[in-house]
């Protein structure tokens, strides 16, 4: 089950993904605005992935103890 912070992160990712789509249509794939937005989206996705990984590891450690 996702935490509230993870759910908020998913919403931010969706917003950034929509922004990236708009930038691609407006500027093209190689424009600096598009590339920057893509990198920001990557960071958000990586943060979300890390939060899921940390939560899973925390649960695993609890089972071992």
DSSP file (Angstrom, degrees, kcal/mol; ACC not computed):
  #  RESIDUE AA STRUCTURE BP1 BP2  ACC     N-H-->O    O-->H-N    N-H-->O    O-->H-N    TCO  KAPPA ALPHA  PHI   PSI    X-CA   Y-CA   Z-CA
    1    1 A X              0   0    0      0, 0.0     2,-0.2     0, 0.0     0, 0.0   0.000 360.0 360.0 360.0 133.0    0.0    0.0    0.0
    2    2 A X        -     0   0    0      1,-0.1     2,-0.1     2,-0.1    50,-0.0  -0.478 360.0-125.3 -78.4 143.1    1.4    3.4   -1.0
    3    3 A X     >  -     0   0    0     -2,-0.2     4,-2.2     1,-0.1     5,-0.2  -0.304  28.9-103.4 -78.0 169.5    1.9    6.1    1.6
    4    4 A X  H  > S+     0   0    0      1,-0.2     4,-2.3     2,-0.2     5,-0.2   0.900 123.4  52.6 -60.8 -41.0    0.4    9.5    1.3
    5    5 A X  H  > S+     0   0    0      1,-0.2     4,-2.3     2,-0.2    -1,-0.2   0.886 108.5  50.5 -63.7 -38.0    3.8   10.9    0.2
    6    6 A X  H  > S+     0   0    0      2,-0.2     4,-2.1     1,-0.2    -1,-0.2   0.887 109.4  50.7 -67.1 -38.2    4.1    8.3   -2.5
    7    7 A X  H  X S+     0   0    0     -4,-2.2     4,-1.7     2,-0.2    -2,-0.2   0.902 111.0  48.6 -65.4 -40.1    0.6    9.1   -3.8
    8    8 A X  H  X S+     0   0    0     -4,-2.3     4,-2.2     1,-0.2    -2,-0.2   0.890 109.4  53.2 -65.2 -39.2    1.5   12.8   -3.9
    9    9 A X  H  X S+     0   0    0     -4,-2.3     4,-2.4     1,-0.2    -2,-0.2   0.892 105.7  53.7 -63.2 -39.3    4.7   11.9   -5.7
   10   10 A X  H  X S+     0   0    0     -4,-2.1     4,-2.2     1,-0.2    -1,-0.2   0.888 108.1  50.0 -62.8 -38.5    2.7   10.0   -8.3
   11   11 A X  H  X S+     0   0    0     -4,-1.7     4,-2.3     2,-0.2    -2,-0.2   0.904 110.1  50.0 -66.0 -40.8    0.5   13.1   -8.9
   12   12 A X  H  X S+     0   0    0     -4,-2.2     4,-2.6     1,-0.2    -2,-0.2   0.898 109.8  51.7 -62.8 -39.8    3.6   15.3   -9.3
   13   13 A X  H  X S+     0   0    0     -4,-2.4     4,-2.6     1,-0.2    -2,-0.2   0.912 108.8  50.1 -63.2 -42.5    5.0   12.7  -11.8
   14   14 A X  H  X S+     0   0    0     -4,-2.2     4,-2.1     2,-0.2    -2,-0.2   0.908 111.5  48.3 -63.8 -41.3    1.8   12.8  -13.8
   15   15 A X  H  X S+     0   0    0     -4,-2.3     4,-2.2     2,-0.2    -2,-0.2   0.928 113.3  47.1 -62.9 -45.1    1.8   16.6  -13.9
   16   16 A X  H  X S+     0   0    0     -4,-2.6     4,-2.6     1,-0.2    -2,-0.2   0.872 109.7  53.9 -66.3 -36.6    5.5   16.7  -15.0
   17   17 A X  H  X S+     0   0    0     -4,-2.6     4,-2.2     2,-0.2    -1,-0.2   0.901 109.5  47.9 -63.8 -40.9    4.7   14.0  -17.6
   18   18 A X  H  X S+     0   0    0     -4,-2.1     4,-2.2     2,-0.2    -2,-0.2   0.894 111.3  50.8 -65.8 -39.5    2.0   16.2  -19.0
   19   19 A X  H  X S+     0   0    0     -4,-2.2     4,-2.6     2,-0.2    -2,-0.2   0.914 109.4  50.9 -63.4 -42.4    4.3   19.2  -19.0
   20   20 A X  H  X S+     0   0    0     -4,-2.6     4,-2.5     1,-0.2    -2,-0.2   0.910 108.4  51.9 -61.8 -42.4    6.9   17.2  -20.9
   21   21 A X  H  X S+     0   0    0     -4,-2.2     4,-2.0     1,-0.2    -1,-0.2   0.915 110.6  48.4 -59.8 -43.4    4.4   16.1  -23.5
   22   22 A X  H  X S+     0   0    0     -4,-2.2     4,-2.5     1,-0.2    -2,-0.2   0.913 110.9  50.2 -64.2 -42.7    3.4   19.8  -24.0
   23   23 A X  H  X>S+     0   0    0     -4,-2.6     4,-3.4     1,-0.2     5,-0.9   0.896 108.5  53.0 -62.3 -39.9    7.1   20.8  -24.3
   24   24 A X  H  X5S+     0   0    0     -4,-2.5     4,-1.0     1,-0.2    -1,-0.2   0.918 112.6  44.4 -61.5 -43.2    7.7   18.1  -26.9
   25   25 A X  H  <5S+     0   0    0     -4,-2.0    -2,-0.2    -5,-0.2    -1,-0.2   0.904 121.7  38.7 -67.1 -40.3    4.8   19.3  -29.0
   26   26 A X  H  <5S+     0   0    0     -4,-2.5    -2,-0.2    -5,-0.2    -3,-0.2   0.915 135.1  13.1 -78.9 -45.0    5.8   23.0  -28.6
   27   27 A X  H  <5S-     0   0    0     -4,-3.4    -3,-0.2     1,-0.2     3,-0.2   0.653 100.8-117.5-110.8 -20.1    9.6   22.9  -28.8
   28   28 A X    ><< -     0   0    0     -4,-1.0     3,-0.6    -5,-0.9    -1,-0.2  -0.311  39.6 -68.7  96.5 171.4   10.5   19.4  -30.1
   29   29 A X  T 3  S+     0   0    0      1,-0.2    -1,-0.1    -2,-0.1    -5,-0.1   0.758 125.7  48.7 -73.7 -26.4   12.6   16.7  -28.4
   30   30 A X  T 3  S+     0   0    0     -3,-0.2    -1,-0.2    -6,-0.1    -2,-0.1   0.421  78.8 116.9-100.5   1.9   16.0   18.4  -28.4
   31   31 A X  S <> S-     0   0    0     -3,-0.6     4,-2.4     1,-0.1     3,-0.2  -0.398  72.7-121.5 -70.2 147.3   15.1   21.8  -27.0
   32   32 A X  H  > S+     0   0    0      1,-0.2     4,-2.5     2,-0.2     5,-0.2   0.846 112.2  54.6 -60.3 -35.9   16.7   22.7  -23.7
   33   33 A X  H  > S+     0   0    0      2,-0.2     4,-2.2     1,-0.2    -1,-0.2   0.907 110.2  46.8 -63.9 -40.9   13.3   23.2  -22.0
   34   34 A X  H  > S+     0   0    0     -3,-0.2     4,-2.4     2,-0.2    -2,-0.2   0.921 113.2  48.1 -66.2 -44.6   12.2   19.7  -23.1
   35   35 A X  H  X S+     0   0    0     -4,-2.4     4,-2.2     2,-0.2    -2,-0.2   0.910 111.9  49.3 -64.7 -42.5   15.4   18.2  -21.9
   36   36 A X  H  X S+     0   0    0     -4,-2.5     4,-2.2     2,-0.2    -1,-0.2   0.922 111.8  48.5 -62.5 -44.4   15.3   20.0  -18.5
   37   37 A X  H  X S+     0   0    0     -4,-2.2     4,-2.4     1,-0.2    -2,-0.2   0.898 110.1  52.4 -63.2 -40.7   11.7   18.9  -18.0
   38   38 A X  H  X S+     0   0    0     -4,-2.4     4,-2.3     1,-0.2    -1,-0.2   0.896 109.2  49.5 -61.8 -40.9   12.6   15.3  -18.9
   39   39 A X  H  X S+     0   0    0     -4,-2.2     4,-2.1     2,-0.2    -1,-0.2   0.876 109.7  51.2 -66.9 -37.7   15.5   15.3  -16.4
   40   40 A X  H  X S+     0   0    0     -4,-2.2     4,-2.1     2,-0.2    -2,-0.2   0.903 109.6  50.2 -65.2 -40.4   13.1   16.7  -13.7
   41   41 A X  H  X S+     0   0    0     -4,-2.4     4,-2.5     1,-0.2    -2,-0.2   0.914 108.3  53.1 -62.4 -43.1   10.7   13.9  -14.5
   42   42 A X  H  X S+     0   0    0     -4,-2.3     4,-2.6     1,-0.2    -2,-0.2   0.911 108.2  50.8 -57.7 -43.1   13.5   11.4  -14.2
   43   43 A X  H  X S+     0   0    0     -4,-2.1     4,-2.4     1,-0.2    -1,-0.2   0.908 109.9  49.3 -63.3 -42.3   14.4   12.7  -10.7
   44   44 A X  H  X S+     0   0    0     -4,-2.1     4,-2.2     2,-0.2    -1,-0.2   0.917 112.1  48.0 -63.2 -42.9   10.8   12.5   -9.5
   45   45 A X  H  X S+     0   0    0     -4,-2.5     4,-2.6     1,-0.2    -2,-0.2   0.911 111.4  50.4 -64.8 -42.0   10.5    8.9  -10.8
   46   46 A X  H  X S+     0   0    0     -4,-2.6     4,-2.5     2,-0.2    -2,-0.2   0.898 109.6  51.0 -62.9 -40.6   13.8    8.0   -9.1
   47   47 A X  H  X S+     0   0    0     -4,-2.4     4,-2.0     2,-0.2    -1,-0.2   0.914 111.2  48.0 -62.8 -42.6   12.7    9.5   -5.8
   48   48 A X  H  X S+     0   0    0     -4,-2.2     4,-2.0     2,-0.2    -2,-0.2   0.925 111.2  50.4 -64.5 -43.9    9.4    7.5   -6.0
   49   49 A X  H  X S+     0   0    0     -4,-2.6     4,-2.4     1,-0.2    -2,-0.2   0.911 109.9  50.8 -60.0 -43.2   11.3    4.3   -6.8
   50   50 A X  H  X S+     0   0    0     -4,-2.5     4,-2.8     1,-0.2    -1,-0.2   0.879 107.8  53.2 -63.0 -37.7   13.7    4.9   -3.8
   51   51 A X  H  X S+     0   0    0     -4,-2.0     4,-2.0     2,-0.2    -1,-0.2   0.899 110.7  46.4 -66.5 -38.8   10.7    5.4   -1.5
   52   52 A X  H  X S+     0   0    0     -4,-2.0     4,-2.2     2,-0.2    -2,-0.2   0.897 113.5  49.4 -67.5 -39.8    9.2    2.1   -2.5
   53   53 A X  H  X S+     0   0    0     -4,-2.4     4,-2.5     2,-0.2    -2,-0.2   0.918 111.4  48.6 -65.2 -43.8   12.5    0.3   -2.2
   54   54 A X  H  X S+     0   0    0     -4,-2.8     4,-2.4     1,-0.2    -1,-0.2   0.899 111.4  50.1 -63.4 -41.3   13.1    1.8    1.3
   55   55 A X  H  X S+     0   0    0     -4,-2.0     4,-2.1     2,-0.2    -1,-0.2   0.904 111.4  48.5 -64.2 -41.7    9.6    0.8    2.4
   56   56 A X  H  X S+     0   0    0     -4,-2.2     4,-2.1     2,-0.2    -2,-0.2   0.913 112.4  48.0 -65.6 -43.0   10.1   -2.7    1.1
   57   57 A X  H  X S+     0   0    0     -4,-2.5     4,-2.5     2,-0.2    -2,-0.2   0.885 109.6  53.7 -65.0 -38.3   13.5   -3.0    2.9
   58   58 A X  H  X S+     0   0    0     -4,-2.4     4,-1.6     1,-0.2    -1,-0.2   0.914 110.4  46.3 -62.7 -42.9   12.0   -1.7    6.1
   59   59 A X  H  X S+     0   0    0     -4,-2.1     4,-1.6     2,-0.2    -1,-0.2   0.880 111.4  52.3 -66.6 -38.0    9.3   -4.3    6.0
   60   60 A X  H  X S+     0   0    0     -4,-2.1     4,-1.5     1,-0.2    -2,-0.2   0.913 107.8  50.7 -65.3 -43.2   11.8   -7.0    5.3
   61   61 A X  H  X S+     0   0    0     -4,-2.5     4,-1.8     1,-0.2    -1,-0.2   0.866 107.3  55.1 -62.6 -36.2   14.0   -6.0    8.2
   62   62 A X  H  < S+     0   0    0     -4,-1.6    -1,-0.2     1,-0.2    -2,-0.2   0.879 106.6  51.0 -64.4 -37.8   10.9   -6.2   10.5
   63   63 A X  H  < S+     0   0    0     -4,-1.6    -1,-0.2     1,-0.2    -2,-0.2   0.836 108.1  52.2 -69.8 -31.7   10.2   -9.7    9.4
   64   64 A X  H  <        0   0    0     -4,-1.5    -2,-0.2     1,-0.2    -1,-0.2   0.887 360.0 360.0 -71.3 -39.1   13.8  -10.8   10.2
   65   65 A X     <        0   0    0     -4,-1.8    -1,-0.2    -5,-0.1    -2,-0.2   0.499 360.0 360.0 -69.8 360.0   13.8   -9.4   13.7
